[in-house]
Amino acid sequence: MSGFFVGFACGIFVSGRLIRRMGHIRTFAFCAALCATIALLRVIWMNPWVWLLLRFCYGIAFVTLMTVTESWLNTRVAKEERGRFSDTHDRRKVLICVSALAAVMCLIMPLAQSQKMLMITFFVWGGLSFSLCPLGVAQLLDQLHPDEVVSGSTDMLVLNGAGSALAPLFAGIIMNLVGTQGMPLYMAGILFLLTGYAVYQVRHVSVLTAGEHAHFEPMMQTSHEIVGMIEKEG
């Protein structure tokens, strides 16, 4: 996994260039084919060092796919009226509510008295925490001009890769100190930090909106909208 996230971080510096040189469709097709090839090569060479190299390459290709998808969708969302949600509230305040509630769910996890209660808590926590990324992207797009979307999406992925690489280390340290309950406590702490930062933003930082508000659009990694976009551009 370390090789993947190192490649993920390194791929940030090449994804934007590939998109500008090859375009969204060609870059997407190339990286998708590369990911499929790497997956097959892992079966051929059963060697941990080879796997490390393959995971590194896979991370580069995968983050490029994510950059293409997010920048592509974000650009389209800014141009077309296709969102289901009307952005009538300050997104920073929405982030405060969502992150605070997700943190509370983390604190409830160690107190769950049954597996059913724990699964319900996980369900609610997942719905809240996994909405933070699209909310953050939408907030970012409000500050960007259309020609800055690719670089902005790339920066978001840099933070994603850095957090994915460092979080297991910090969580492991806390779990070694306090036991298995350290995981939800760690997540609660991070979410409360995000809540505090969002509160600071609301109180002390003015909103700089470039044009109209970008629409909030929940995105899956295998969104059917990609196919429609390819057909339109084809």
C-alpha positions as CSV (number, residue, x, y, z in Angstrom):
1,M,0.0,0.0,0.0
2,S,2.9,2.4,0.6
3,G,4.0,2.0,-3.0
4,F,0.5,2.9,-4.2
5,F,0.3,6.1,-2.1
6,V,3.9,7.2,-3.1
7,G,2.9,6.7,-6.7
8,F,-0.4,8.5,-5.9
9,A,1.5,11.5,-4.6
10,C,4.1,11.5,-7.5
11,G,1.4,11.2,-10.1
12,I,0.0,14.6,-9.1
13,F,2.9,16.2,-10.9
14,V,2.3,14.5,-14.2
15,S,-1.5,14.3,-14.4
16,G,-2.1,17.9,-15.3
17,R,0.5,17.8,-18.1
18,L,-1.0,14.7,-19.5
19,I,-4.5,16.2,-19.6
20,R,-3.3,19.4,-21.2
21,R,-1.2,17.4,-23.9
22,M,-3.6,14.5,-24.6
23,G,-7.0,15.8,-23.6
24,H,-9.4,14.2,-21.2
25,I,-10.6,11.3,-23.3
26,R,-7.2,10.1,-24.4
27,T,-5.7,10.5,-21.0
28,F,-8.6,8.6,-19.4
29,A,-8.3,5.7,-21.9
30,F,-4.5,5.5,-21.6
31,C,-4.5,5.4,-17.8
32,A,-7.4,3.0,-17.6
33,A,-5.6,0.6,-19.9
34,L,-2.4,1.0,-17.8
35,C,-4.3,0.1,-14.6
36,A,-5.7,-3.0,-16.2
37,T,-2.3,-4.1,-17.5
38,I,-0.7,-3.6,-14.1
39,A,-3.4,-5.7,-12.5
40,L,-2.6,-8.5,-14.9
41,L,1.2,-8.2,-14.4
42,R,0.8,-8.7,-10.6
43,V,-0.4,-12.2,-11.3
44,I,2.6,-13.0,-13.4
45,W,5.3,-11.8,-11.0
46,M,4.8,-13.0,-7.5
47,N,7.6,-10.9,-6.0
48,P,7.1,-8.2,-3.3
49,W,9.6,-5.8,-4.9
50,V,8.0,-6.2,-8.3
51,W,4.7,-5.6,-6.6
52,L,6.0,-2.5,-5.0
53,L,7.0,-1.1,-8.4
54,L,3.7,-2.1,-9.9
55,R,1.8,-0.5,-7.1
56,F,3.8,2.6,-7.6
57,C,3.0,2.8,-11.3
58,Y,-0.6,1.9,-10.5
59,G,-0.8,4.9,-8.0
60,I,0.4,7.2,-10.8
61,A,-2.1,6.0,-13.3
62,F,-5.0,5.9,-10.7
63,V,-4.5,9.5,-9.5
64,T,-4.4,10.6,-13.1
65,L,-7.7,8.9,-13.7
66,M,-9.1,10.6,-10.6
67,T,-7.8,14.0,-11.8
68,V,-9.4,13.5,-15.2
69,T,-12.7,12.4,-13.8
70,E,-13.0,15.2,-11.2
71,S,-11.8,18.1,-13.4
72,W,-14.0,16.8,-16.3
73,L,-17.1,16.6,-14.1
74,N,-16.3,19.8,-12.3
75,T,-15.9,21.7,-15.6
76,R,-19.2,20.2,-16.9
77,V,-21.0,21.0,-13.7
78,A,-19.9,24.6,-13.9
79,K,-21.3,24.8,-17.5
80,E,-24.5,22.8,-17.4
81,E,-27.6,22.9,-15.2
82,R,-27.7,19.2,-14.2
83,G,-27.4,19.3,-10.4
84,R,-30.2,18.0,-8.2
85,F,-29.2,20.2,-5.2
86,S,-29.7,24.0,-5.0
87,D,-26.8,25.6,-3.2
88,T,-28.8,28.0,-1.1
89,H,-26.6,27.9,2.0
90,D,-23.0,28.8,2.9
91,R,-21.1,25.5,2.2
92,R,-18.8,26.2,5.1
93,K,-21.7,26.1,7.5
94,V,-22.8,22.8,5.9
95,L,-19.3,21.5,6.4
96,I,-19.4,22.5,10.0
97,C,-22.7,20.5,10.6
98,V,-21.6,17.5,8.6
99,S,-18.1,17.2,10.1
100,A,-19.4,17.8,13.7
101,L,-22.1,15.1,13.3
102,A,-19.5,12.7,11.8
103,A,-17.3,13.3,14.8
104,V,-20.1,12.6,17.2
105,M,-20.8,9.3,15.4
106,C,-17.1,8.3,15.9
107,L,-17.5,9.0,19.7
108,I,-20.6,6.8,19.7
109,M,-18.8,3.8,18.1
110,P,-17.0,2.7,21.3
111,L,-20.3,2.9,23.2
112,A,-22.3,0.7,20.9
113,Q,-23.9,-2.1,22.9
114,S,-24.7,-4.4,20.0
115,Q,-23.5,-5.2,16.5
116,K,-26.7,-3.8,15.1
117,M,-26.1,-0.5,16.9
118,L,-22.5,-0.4,15.6
119,M,-23.6,-1.0,12.0
120,I,-26.2,1.7,12.2
121,T,-23.5,4.1,13.6
122,F,-21.1,3.1,10.8
123,F,-23.9,3.7,8.2
124,V,-24.6,7.2,9.5
125,W,-20.9,8.0,9.8
126,G,-20.2,6.9,6.3
127,G,-23.0,9.0,4.8
128,L,-21.7,12.0,6.6
129,S,-17.9,11.6,6.3
130,F,-17.9,10.6,2.6
131,S,-19.9,13.7,1.7
132,L,-17.1,15.9,3.0
133,C,-15.0,15.5,-0.1
134,P,-17.6,16.6,-2.7
135,L,-18.5,19.5,-0.4
136,G,-14.9,20.5,-0.2
137,V,-14.5,20.3,-4.0
138,A,-17.6,22.4,-4.5
139,Q,-16.3,25.0,-2.0
140,L,-13.0,25.0,-3.9
141,L,-14.7,25.5,-7.3
142,D,-16.4,28.6,-6.0
143,Q,-12.9,30.2,-5.6
144,L,-11.6,29.1,-9.1
145,H,-11.9,30.3,-12.6
146,P,-12.6,27.6,-15.3
147,D,-9.0,27.5,-16.4
148,E,-7.9,26.7,-12.8
149,V,-10.1,23.7,-12.4
150,V,-7.5,21.1,-13.3
151,S,-4.8,22.5,-11.1
152,G,-7.3,22.9,-8.2
153,S,-8.5,19.3,-8.5
154,T,-4.9,18.2,-8.6
155,D,-4.1,20.0,-5.4
156,M,-7.1,18.4,-3.7
157,L,-5.7,15.0,-4.8
158,V,-2.3,15.9,-3.3
159,L,-3.9,16.4,0.0
160,N,-5.9,13.2,-0.4
161,G,-2.7,11.2,-1.1
162,A,-0.8,12.8,1.8
163,G,-3.6,12.1,4.2
164,S,-4.0,8.6,3.0
165,A,-0.3,7.9,3.5
166,L,0.1,9.6,6.9
167,A,-3.3,8.7,8.6
168,P,-2.5,5.0,9.1
169,L,0.7,5.9,10.9
170,F,-0.9,8.3,13.3
171,A,-3.9,6.0,13.8
172,G,-1.5,3.1,14.6
173,I,0.4,5.1,17.1
174,I,-2.8,6.0,19.0
175,M,-4.1,2.5,18.8
176,N,-0.9,1.2,20.4
177,L,-1.4,3.7,23.2
178,V,-5.1,3.2,24.0
179,G,-6.1,0.0,22.2
180,T,-8.6,-0.6,19.4
181,Q,-10.8,2.3,20.6
182,G,-8.0,4.6,19.4
183,M,-9.3,4.4,15.8
184,P,-12.7,6.1,16.3
185,L,-11.1,8.5,18.8
186,Y,-8.5,9.5,16.1
187,M,-11.2,10.0,13.5
188,A,-13.3,12.1,15.9
189,G,-10.3,14.3,16.6
190,I,-9.5,14.9,13.0
191,L,-13.2,15.7,12.3
192,F,-13.4,18.1,15.2
193,L,-10.3,19.8,13.9
194,L,-12.0,20.2,10.5
195,T,-15.1,21.6,12.3
196,G,-13.0,24.1,14.1
197,Y,-11.2,25.2,10.9
198,A,-14.6,25.6,9.2
199,V,-15.9,27.7,12.1
200,Y,-12.8,29.9,11.8
201,Q,-13.4,30.3,8.1
202,V,-17.0,31.5,8.7
203,R,-16.0,34.0,11.4
204,H,-12.8,35.4,10.0
205,V,-12.5,34.7,6.2
206,S,-14.7,36.3,3.6
207,V,-16.0,34.2,0.7
208,L,-14.3,34.9,-2.7
209,T,-16.6,33.5,-5.3
210,A,-15.4,33.3,-9.0
211,G,-18.7,33.6,-10.9
212,E,-21.7,31.6,-10.1
213,H,-21.7,29.0,-7.3
214,A,-20.6,25.5,-8.5
215,H,-23.2,22.9,-8.0
216,F,-22.8,20.2,-5.4
217,E,-22.9,16.9,-7.2
218,P,-22.3,13.5,-5.4
219,M,-19.8,11.5,-7.5
220,M,-19.1,7.8,-7.6
221,Q,-15.7,6.5,-8.7
222,T,-17.5,4.7,-11.6
223,S,-20.0,7.4,-12.5
224,H,-22.3,6.7,-15.5
225,E,-21.9,10.4,-16.4
226,I,-18.4,9.7,-17.8
227,V,-19.9,7.5,-20.5
228,G,-22.3,10.2,-21.5
229,M,-19.6,12.8,-21.7
230,I,-17.4,10.6,-23.9
231,E,-20.4,10.1,-26.2
232,K,-21.0,13.8,-26.5
233,E,-17.3,14.6,-27.2
234,G,-17.0,11.7,-29.5
